[in-house]
Amino acid sequence: MEVRGRGVVGQGSAAAARHRHPSPSHRAAAARVQAGDALPLPIRHTNLIFSALFAASLAYLMRRWREKIRSSTPLHVVGLAEMLAIFGLIASLIYLLSFFGIAFVQSIVSSSDDDEDFLVGSSGAPAAAAAPSSRQQAPAQAPCALLGSPAAAAHEKMPEEDGEIVASVVAGKIPSYVLETRLGDCRRAAGIRREAVRRITGREIDGLPLDGFDYASILGQCCELPVGYVQLPVGIAGPLLLDGQRFYVPMATTEGCLVASTNRGCKAIAESGGATSVVLRDGMTRAPVARFPTARRAAELKAFLEDPANFDTLSMVFNRSSRFARLQGVQCAMAGRNLYMRFSSSTGDAMGMNMVSKGVQNVLDFLQDDFPDMDAISISGNFCSDKKPAAVNWIEGRGKSVVCEAVIKEEVVKKVLKTNVQSLVELNTIKNLAGSAIAGALGGFNAHASNIVTAIFIATGQDPAQNVESSHCITMLEPINDGKDLHISVTMPSIEVGTVGGGTQLASQSACLDLLGVKGANRDSPGSNARLLATVVAGGVLAGELSLLSALAAGQLVKSHMKYNRSSKDMSKALAMKPSRDLGWCSGNGQVRTQ
């Protein structure tokens, strides 16, 4: 089936082809299709079936031939049963010689697809997650002479070959996107591209660092046309006592007070006995859109997809795309003769957008036989809904749906948060609930959930754009125990996270995931690492909401930001600042304290 539209999975794109590298390592990284995907069953089951068929056929034929020898019957005289046994023996032998051991071969061949990140190396650590550290230990590449010093910009020490390449890029003779492929050196390609940009724009970008980053780790999967990297400070909030475990939460942010405020919330939660969480749903969605000649035909496909009797067939077709994707359900909506089909699937420890898209493409190809008049417009029809605020995610959920709660003791509210239970409950009702309703908010019934979500997403290699739906949150505060203690909860229906794939395998982000104990895939329980990360995100939001609401109730917000969120070049003044009673602070010896 030819699927028309933008961003359709399965269609080759020129941009993707440009990043294919001739070296063996990059050819392996570019592999998207596994040999096991051609099999109707998981490879371990198929191996078992053919092994049993081989043993049974051989045993039967040996017994029959022994009986013929004893009775002096010619061996070439065979019956139907013997013919079937011979056929089974030959077929199973061909299979075992051709395919047996594919799982082992695949386990040592890395791939940039979500599925391949689940493969575990011999050491027990995920191969994809371990890759960044191995790259770091490798000998550093020679720095590109283009940007080694100010003299390089003036072309005084520029190698003639690199200078000619830069001139060709500036003149448009060599496309910038082919530099990595033609040069075979990602660092050198970034340096040449950067110099070309400097010449074209006439602007220096000296403040953007170039060296100290593994550009090969992002080739074809994280960022195209690199010319450097942006530095972001990472702070640690915690310990966050959640479900009986202590987590030190990494947060990448440039906003002053954010880490300190979250840290104060973590302290209040810990001193009150900790928080608990529950994952309500776990399923990534993708919603293609198809057009039919009439609305009646669209309704017929809608009825077919939503009929429980057809789910097993759809599930079998969908699940062939991956060892971890498992179809959970299909929800349809119509607009005239256009049909929007929202597929939901579990995706193991990957965030899973690519994984689900492959399964959806399989189903579309399957449906084309029975609905030849179906015109598949796009693999995504925005009913998913990805990276956009949408009521369907708020109501139905997307990714991980998590509820996190804690009971904050009265003395902790007074001592750590510097306010009282009644003020917090009243503020939450007027601000987070009524105020957000007045504003017509969609999923924004909270104080600043997006702050914490984005900081953790960037630190752990998630897709920052998915902060849009991942920050959907309603914060609830209630007085309990005769009004003495505070019950606080955050309900987040669409946290979209993964611990494999995308930016999670980069060295810095991988280290932050390792700090949380969720690095890579969980082989014993696929998906548990990603679910644990989602609960940590919700726990961090709970701490951040508690602290910010307390600062607002106590009138400390402006004072704290004026003190900690303003640049100070005088380090003696910065180190001499008195500890704040409303937020955590960092003393001169680097120890984080909370008053």
TORKE-840190 format. One record per residue (C-alpha): x, y, z. Coordinates in steps of 0.02 Angstrom, whole numbers, padded with zeros to 5 digits, always signed. Layout:
XYZ;...
This chain:
+00000+00000+00000;+00063+00171-00043;+00033+00286+00104;+00024+00468+00057;+00068+00600+00184;+00204+00676+00287;+00315+00574+00401;+00247+00403+00351;+00341+00259+00428;+00415+00142+00302;+00446+00270+00166;+00628+00303+00127;+00681+00482+00144;+00826+00572+00067;+00872+00645+00235;+00889+00473+00311;+00993+00410+00166;+01114+00553+00182;+01165+00498+00355;+01212+00321+00308;+01397+00297+00343;+01505+00178+00243;+01594+00106+00393;+01534-00061+00466;+01490+00017+00633;+01377+00145+00555;+01297+00018+00439;+01252-00082+00595;+01186+00072+00681;+01077+00113+00532;+00996-00059+00529;+00811-00048+00563;+00748-00220+00513;+00783-00379+00609;+00789-00550+00529;+00671-00614+00663;+00537-00491+00606;+00502-00603+00455;+00440-00742+00570;+00257-00755+00621;+00304-00802+00801;+00440-00741+00919;+00605-00818+00868;+00626-00920+01028;+00458-01005+00998;+00498-01036+00814;+00667-01112+00859;+00582-01226+00984;+00450-01285+00859;+00575-01326+00722;+00692-01411+00846;+00549-01522+00904;+00498-01556+00723;+00676-01606+00678;+00692-01725+00826;+00520-01805+00799;+00546-01828+00611;+00718-01904+00634;+00658-02022+00771;+00510-02080+00666;+00614-02111+00510;+00749-02205+00606;+00617-02319+00682;+00533-02351+00514;+00698-02387+00426;+00748-02509+00563;+00583-02601+00541;+00610-02608+00351;+00785-02679+00371;+00720-02814+00488;+00579-02860+00367;+00690-02844+00211;+00578-02706+00141;+00664-02589+00015;+00705-02421+00096;+00650-02322-00058;+00471-02383-00038;+00391-02248+00070;+00215-02210+00124;+00126-02043+00151;+00178-02033+00335;+00361-02062+00289;+00352-01931+00152;+00285-01804+00275;+00420-01851+00399;+00556-01830+00266;+00483-01661+00216;+00478-01607+00399;+00657-01665+00426;+00722-01568+00275;+00621-01411+00315;+00675-01409+00498;+00856-01442+00450;+00856-01297+00327;+00779-01183+00457;+00900-01232+00595;+01051-01211+00483;+00988-01041+00420;+00905-00961+00570;+00957-01048+00730;+01057-00927+00836;+00984-00768+00760;+00940-00703+00933;+01122-00720+00985;+01185-00632+00828;+01061-00491+00852;+01112-00469+01034;+01287-00417+00979;+01233-00305+00836;+01178-00133+00895;+01035-00040+00812;+00968+00137+00833;+00788+00077+00835;+00691+00070+00999;+00683-00121+00996;+00871-00143+00982;+00899-00043+01140;+00824-00187+01236;+00963-00307+01188;+01072-00348+01338;+01259-00379+01327;+01356-00519+01409;+01394-00415+01562;+01209-00399+01602;+01204-00213+01565;+01104-00150+01416;+01218-00139+01265;+01143+00025+01205;+01159+00105+01375;+01337+00045+01396;+01392+00115+01229;+01417+00296+01283;+01537+00249+01422;+01640+00143+01303;+01650+00287+01183;+01712+00401+01320;+01855+00283+01360;+01908+00276+01178;+02056+00384+01126;+02003+00561+01087;+02002+00611+00906;+02124+00743+00848;+02042+00914+00865;+01989+00997+00705;+02119+01127+00658;+01983+01244+00597;+01933+01300+00770;+02084+01265+00877;+02129+01448+00899;+02082+01623+00840;+02215+01604+00706;+02114+01464+00631;+01972+01583+00596;+02093+01689+00498;+02145+01535+00397;+02328+01552+00448;+02344+01373+00511;+02203+01293+00415;+02246+01133+00321;+02227+01161+00136;+02111+01011+00119;+01992+01072+00256;+01996+01248+00187;+01944+01185+00016;+01802+01085+00092;+01739+01238+00187;+01745+01341+00028;+01647+01207-00064;+01515+01202+00073;+01499+01391+00070;+01484+01390-00119;+01351+01255-00112;+01456+01127-00207;+01458+01006-00059;+01297+00986+00042;+01329+01011+00228;+01232+00855+00274;+01353+00737+00184;+01510+00791+00278;+01502+00649+00406;+01481+00518+00269;+01618+00584+00155;+01747+00625+00289;+01717+00477+00404;+01754+00590+00553;+01604+00664+00644;+01709+00787+00747;+01798+00852+00593;+01633+00868+00500;+01558+00972+00641;+01710+01086+00640;+01704+01113+00452;+01516+01145+00457;+01540+01270+00599;+01673+01366+00503;+01560+01369+00349;+01420+01442+00454;+01540+01574+00522;+01590+01626+00347;+01412+01630+00281;+01338+01728+00427;+01490+01832+00470;+01456+01799+00655;+01570+01717+00781;+01501+01579+00892;+01652+01560+01004;+01543+01537+01159;+01469+01378+01088;+01587+01234+01135;+01640+01110+01002;+01765+00992+01084;+01721+00873+01225;+01571+00791+01143;+01552+00623+01055;+01472+00672+00890;+01471+00493+00828;+01345+00451+00965;+01213+00564+00889;+01239+00520+00706;+01075+00474+00624;+00971+00473+00783;+00982+00628+00893;+01033+00784+00798;+01078+00827+00620;+01202+00956+00556;+01289+00981+00725;+01408+01129+00751;+01431+01112+00940;+01332+01079+01097;+01244+01181+01231;+01295+01168+01412;+01160+01156+01544;+01190+01146+01731;+01119+00993+01819;+01064+01004+02000;+01013+00866+02118;+00854+00871+02222;+00830+00745+02359;+00827+00624+02432;+00650+00598+02369;+00574+00462+02477;+00454+00375+02360;+00376+00203+02382;+00505+00160+02514;+00655+00204+02403;+00769+00356+02406;+00798+00444+02241;+00917+00586+02204;+00830+00675+02061;+00938+00757+01924;+00866+00919+01854;+00940+01014+01706;+00882+01194+01713;+00937+01375+01700;+00800+01439+01817;+00860+01492+01988;+00765+01426+02140;+00690+01278+02046;+00808+01143+02111;+00815+01221+02284;+00626+01232+02294;+00603+01052+02237;+00736+01001+02363;+00636+01083+02502;+00480+00989+02447;+00580+00826+02452;+00632+00864+02630;+00453+00898+02685;+00396+00734+02606;+00538+00634+02683;+00510+00704+02858;+00326+00656+02843;+00360+00474+02800;+00377+00482+02611;+00262+00478+02461;+00177+00334+02370;+00133+00314+02188;+00029+00204+02074;+00039+00181+01885;-00139+00173+01817;-00103+00145+01632;+00049+00115+01521;+00023+00131+01334;+00093+00239+01194;-00026+00292+01056;-00020+00328+00870;-00171+00381+00768;-00165+00371+00578;-00298+00454+00473;-00377+00375+00318;-00502+00444+00193;-00640+00345+00108;-00755+00382-00040;-00903+00394+00079;-00935+00413+00264;-01026+00245+00261;-00866+00156+00209;-00769+00245+00347;-00901+00188+00472;-00881+00008+00411;-00696+00010+00451;-00732+00093+00618;-00851-00048+00662;-00724-00178+00606;-00584-00103+00712;-00690-00084+00868;-00768-00257+00856;-00693-00364+00998;-00702-00517+00884;-00570-00440+00771;-00449-00386+00907;-00347-00547+00906;-00317-00532+00720;-00267-00349+00731;-00158-00386+00881;-00065-00524+00789;-00030-00411+00641;+00021-00264+00751;+00133-00365+00868;+00239-00434+00727;+00328-00267+00717;+00419-00287+00882;+00464-00407+01021;+00398-00282+01149;+00252-00190+01069;+00085-00266+01119;-00077-00192+01054;-00195-00140+01194;-00341-00065+01099;-00404+00042+00956;-00515+00196+00977;-00591+00275+00822;-00666+00444+00781;-00741+00511+00620;-00746+00680+00535;-00851+00664+00378;-00773+00527+00271;-00608+00537+00367;-00573+00402+00497;-00450+00430+00640;-00387+00269+00722;-00300+00287+00891;-00195+00132+00925;-00130+00105+01102;+00015-00013+01138;+00136-00060+01275;+00317-00025+01225;+00428-00101+01358;+00560+00020+01424;+00560+00128+01267;+00455+00284+01251;+00399+00190+01096;+00339+00311+00962;+00437+00224+00824;+00388+00053+00890;+00202+00093+00885;+00216+00176+00715;+00287+00016+00641;+00144-00085+00712;+00016+00038+00645;+00095+00030+00473;+00078-00161+00477;-00107-00144+00517;-00136-00017+00379;-00054-00134+00253;-00163-00276+00317;-00324-00174+00306;-00288-00120+00128;-00333-00295+00064;-00511-00288+00134;-00532-00100+00111;-00447-00062-00056;-00536+00106-00066;-00449+00165+00093;-00332+00312+00061;-00207+00321+00204;-00173+00508+00219;-00045+00505+00361;+00027+00389+00492;-00015+00527+00617;-00181+00618+00611;-00157+00718+00774;-00282+00608+00867;-00132+00528+00954;-00099+00668+01015;+00089+00701+01018;+00172+00862+01078;+00010+00960+01080;-00112+00995+01222;-00263+00882+01192;-00413+00828+01293;-00394+00649+01231;-00229+00632+01324;-00303+00715+01478;-00450+00594+01480;-00383+00432+01402;-00200+00449+01450;-00043+00426+01346;+00120+00348+01400;+00115+00320+01588;-00034+00379+01692;+00027+00407+01870;-00046+00464+02035;+00074+00515+02174;+00020+00564+02349;+00089+00606+02521;+00027+00658+02693;+00125+00806+02761;+00123+00822+02949;+00066+00982+03031;+00234+01014+03114;+00325+00991+02949;+00209+01115+02863;+00252+01244+02996;+00437+01205+03018;+00495+01166+02840;+00365+01251+02731;+00338+01403+02844;+00149+01407+02822;-00007+01315+02882;-00124+01182+02813;-00276+01293+02795;-00182+01424+02692;-00114+01292+02575;-00284+01211+02544;-00366+01378+02513;-00228+01435+02395;-00237+01274+02293;-00425+01290+02273;-00422+01471+02220;-00264+01464+02113;-00242+01290+02041;-00426+01242+02024;-00532+01399+02006;-00396+01506+01928;-00353+01376+01798;-00538+01353+01758;-00556+01540+01733;-00408+01533+01613;-00486+01388+01517;-00337+01278+01556;-00322+01105+01477;-00229+00990+01595;-00151+01138+01684;-00230+01129+01856;-00065+01145+01945;+00063+01273+02000;+00215+01230+01893;+00221+01044+01850;+00301+01087+01683;+00453+01157+01772;+00500+00994+01854;+00449+00884+01708;+00556+00981+01585;+00708+00986+01699;+00704+00797+01728;+00666+00763+01544;+00820+00859+01485;+00932+00780+01617;+00878+00602+01574;+00874+00615+01384;+00686+00622+01356;+00604+00719+01215;+00582+00894+01288;+00439+00933+01168;+00334+00797+01250;+00334+00905+01405;+00174+00978+01329;+00066+00827+01369;+00179+00753+01503;+00148+00907+01611;-00040+00879+01614;-00071+00877+01801;-00205+00913+01929;-00143+00952+02104;-00260+00914+02249;-00238+00971+02430;-00353+00920+02573;-00345+00937+02761;-00353+00771+02854;-00343+00711+03035;-00461+00848+03095;-00374+00978+02988;-00203+00954+03068;-00113+00865+02925;-00109+00895+02738;-00147+00767+02603;-00071+00817+02435;-00080+00723+02271;-00036+00749+02089;-00126+00655+01950;-00029+00650+01786;-00116+00550+01648;+00014+00562+01509;+00196+00552+01564;+00294+00498+01409;+00463+00430+01458;+00584+00291+01413;+00749+00225+01476;+00814+00164+01308;+00824+00244+01137;+00843+00425+01082;+00944+00537+01197;+00946+00414+01342;+01103+00331+01274;+01209+00489+01272;+01344+00489+01406;+01277+00629+01517;+01096+00576+01507;+01143+00395+01534;+01235+00445+01693;+01080+00534+01759;+00973+00380+01725;+01103+00273+01814;+01092+00390+01963;+00907+00350+01974;+00939+00164+01950;+00836+00153+01790;+00971+00151+01656;+00933+00044+01504;+00806-00095+01488;+00748-00212+01624;+00769-00386+01554;+00674-00475+01692;+00524-00360+01684;+00519-00259+01522;+00443-00088+01551;+00475-00078+01738;+00621+00044+01722;+00518+00165+01618;+00372+00153+01738;+00487+00186+01885;+00556+00340+01797;+00378+00402+01771;+00341+00385+01957;+00501+00481+01997;+00443+00621+01881;+00275+00625+01970;+00362+00622+02140;+00471+00768+02088;+00316+00864+02031;+00235+00827+02199;+00385+00902+02290;+00391+01053+02175;+00205+01088+02192;+00214+01076+02381;+00360+01196+02395;+00298+01327+02272;+00124+01333+02346;+00202+01354+02517;+00311+01497+02455;+00158+01581+02380;+00055+01556+02537;+00193+01629+02644;+00230+01772+02525;+00408+01714+02495;+00410+01692+02306;+00468+01865+02251;+00594+01878+02392;+00671+01709+02351;+00685+01742+02164;+00759+01914+02191;+00890+01835+02303;+00934+01677+02206;+00879+01706+02027;+00982+01861+01991;+01158+01857+01920;+01297+01905+02040;+01475+01924+01974;+01538+01960+02149;+01572+01786+02215;+01615+01852+02387;+01439+01919+02403;+01364+01760+02333;+01458+01650+02458;+01419+01767+02601;+01231+01761+02572;+01136+01708+02726;+01038+01545+02717;+00859+01567+02664;+00722+01497+02771;+00607+01466+02624;+00720+01375+02500;+00870+01260+02498;+01037+01347+02473;+01215+01300+02428;+01352+01347+02550;+01532+01385+02504;+01587+01205+02528;+01460+01144+02400;+01344+01058+02525;+01160+01078+02491;+01065+01128+02646;+00884+01158+02680;+00828+01265+02824;
